[in-house]
Amino acid sequence: MFLEQIEGRTIIRENFNDKGVLLNKQLFEAGKITKKKDYYEIIVTTTLFDVNKIVKEKYITTYKCEPEKFSIVLFVFPFANPKSKETEISSKSINFKELYNIEKLENVDLEISFDSGLLNFFGSKSKIKIYNRKKEINNTSWSITSKISIKAYAFGIKVKQLNYYLTEKLDTNGLLTYQKFIENDGSYFTMEYK
């Protein structure tokens, strides 16, 4: 996800089971991108709701991106404890910067390593492949369908694999308006961008 895709926007994520029953909801409110010395930063407020839409938790995350290193650093500031927890997420990618280039949709391979404390000790990383990408263009929006394979590793051993069928909708400026991730078992989650 590019910082520019979320800047100043509200994102609603809803999780559903395979019968379409709402399981929970998350609300992300993103601030403006701030340019620092050699990185960019954005603050996102996250609110978690249960199945009855009752607030269960709320916290703030600061995302820091160093474009030269193609890395992201997460600083988590829970309201109850303002001391920061820091996790650096390093990534290597083929074609990630072209993810939403509607003129040239290509497969995207991304490897993410979690470089902090115990996660780093366990050699935690994920490999993400976005493939079989197809587009549909009309006068008011663009639609992209893809398949996604996510493989999570610890100690160099694959511990989990997720596969999704993804539908994304973008406006004619290239900004996301909607995403739907469907798992093989029929459960899914949606992301609505406002």
C-alpha positions in Angstrom: 0.0 0.0 0.0 1.3 3.4 -0.9 1.1 6.2 1.6 -0.4 8.4 -1.1 -3.4 5.9 -1.4 -4.4 6.5 2.3 -3.4 10.1 2.9 -6.2 12.1 4.4 -8.7 9.2 3.9 -11.0 7.0 6.1 -10.7 3.3 5.4 -13.4 0.9 6.6 -12.4 -2.8 6.8 -15.2 -5.4 7.4 -14.5 -9.1 7.9 -17.2 -11.7 6.9 -17.5 -15.4 7.2 -18.2 -17.7 4.2 -22.0 -17.1 4.7 -21.5 -13.3 4.4 -22.1 -12.7 8.2 -20.2 -9.7 9.6 -17.5 -10.8 12.1 -16.0 -7.5 13.0 -15.1 -4.0 11.6 -12.0 -1.8 11.7 -11.9 1.9 11.0 -8.6 3.6 9.9 -8.4 7.4 9.8 -5.2 8.6 8.1 -3.6 12.0 8.5 -1.5 13.9 6.0 2.0 12.8 4.9 4.7 14.7 6.6 8.2 15.0 5.0 11.0 14.6 7.5 14.7 14.8 6.9 15.1 11.6 4.9 11.8 9.9 5.2 8.0 10.4 5.1 5.6 9.8 7.9 1.8 9.4 8.3 -0.3 9.0 11.4 -3.2 6.5 11.3 -5.9 6.2 14.1 -7.4 2.7 14.2 -10.7 1.8 15.9 -11.7 -1.8 16.3 -15.3 -2.8 16.6 -16.9 -6.2 17.5 -19.8 -7.9 15.6 -22.3 -5.6 17.4 -20.3 -2.5 16.2 -19.2 -1.7 19.8 -15.8 -0.1 20.1 -13.3 -2.6 21.5 -10.0 -0.8 21.1 -8.5 2.3 19.7 -4.9 3.2 19.0 -2.6 5.3 16.9 0.1 4.0 14.5 2.8 6.2 12.9 4.0 4.8 9.6 7.5 5.9 8.5 8.7 5.2 5.0 12.3 5.7 3.8 12.0 5.7 0.0 15.7 5.2 -0.6 15.8 2.0 1.5 12.3 1.0 0.3 11.4 0.3 4.0 8.6 1.0 6.3 9.0 1.5 10.1 5.9 1.2 12.4 5.7 3.0 15.7 2.8 1.9 17.8 1.5 4.4 20.4 -1.4 2.8 22.4 -3.5 5.4 24.2 -3.0 3.6 27.6 0.8 3.5 27.2 2.4 6.3 25.1 5.8 4.6 25.1 6.6 3.5 21.6 7.0 0.0 20.2 9.1 -0.1 17.0 9.1 -2.7 14.3 11.0 -2.1 11.1 9.6 -3.8 8.1 12.1 -4.1 5.3 11.0 -5.1 1.8 12.4 -6.2 -1.5 10.2 -6.0 -4.5 9.9 -6.6 -8.2 7.4 -4.2 -9.8 5.7 -3.0 -6.5 6.1 0.6 -7.5 4.0 -0.2 -10.6 1.2 -1.8 -8.6 -1.5 0.6 -9.8 0.0 1.5 -13.2 -3.2 0.8 -15.1 -1.4 1.0 -18.4 1.1 -1.7 -17.5 -0.3 -4.3 -15.1 2.4 -6.8 -14.2 2.8 -9.5 -11.6 4.2 -8.2 -8.3 6.6 -10.1 -6.0 7.2 -8.7 -2.6 9.4 -10.1 0.3 8.8 -8.5 3.7 11.1 -9.0 6.7 10.3 -8.0 10.2 13.5 -6.6 11.8 12.7 -6.2 15.4 13.3 -8.1 18.7 11.9 -11.6 18.8 10.5 -11.5 15.3 13.9 -10.8 13.9 15.4 -13.6 16.0 12.9 -16.1 14.6 13.7 -14.9 11.0 10.1 -13.8 10.4 9.3 -12.9 6.8 6.5 -13.1 4.3 6.5 -13.6 0.5 3.7 -12.1 -1.4 2.9 -12.7 -5.0 0.2 -10.7 -6.8 -0.5 -12.3 -10.2 -3.1 -13.0 -13.0 -3.9 -9.3 -13.0 -6.6 -8.0 -15.3 -8.1 -4.6 -15.8 -11.5 -3.2 -16.8 -11.8 0.5 -17.6 -15.0 2.6 -17.9 -15.6 6.4 -17.9 -15.8 6.8 -14.1 -13.6 4.0 -12.6 -11.1 1.3 -13.1 -11.3 -2.3 -11.8 -8.4 -4.7 -11.3 -8.8 -8.4 -10.5 -5.8 -10.4 -9.2 -4.8 -13.5 -7.3 -2.6 -13.1 -4.2 -0.5 -15.7 -2.5 1.0 -14.9 0.9 3.5 -17.3 2.5 4.7 -16.6 6.0 8.0 -18.0 7.3 9.6 -18.4 10.8 13.0 -20.1 11.3 13.1 -20.4 7.5 10.1 -22.8 7.6 6.7 -21.9 5.9 4.2 -21.6 8.8 1.2 -20.3 7.0 -0.1 -19.7 3.5 -3.1 -17.6 2.5 -4.6 -17.3 -1.0 -7.0 -14.6 -2.1 -8.9 -13.6 -5.1 -8.8 -9.8 -5.1 -11.0 -7.2 -6.8 -9.9 -3.5 -6.6 -11.8 -0.4 -7.7 -10.0 2.8 -8.4 -11.3 6.2 -9.5 -10.0 7.8 -12.7 -7.2 9.6 -10.6 -5.9 6.1 -9.7 -7.0 6.3 -6.0 -8.4 3.2 -4.4 -12.2 3.3 -3.6 -12.8 -0.4 -2.8 -11.1 -3.8 -2.3 -12.5 -7.3 -1.7 -10.2 -10.1 -0.7 -11.9 -13.6 -0.9 -10.3 -16.7 0.6 -10.6 -20.2 -0.8 -13.1 -21.1 1.9 -15.4 -18.2 0.8 -14.7 -16.0 3.8 -13.7 -12.5 2.9 -12.9 -8.9 3.9 -13.6 -5.6 2.2 -11.8 -2.3 2.4 -13.8 0.8 1.5 -11.8 4.1 1.0 -13.5 7.4 1.6 
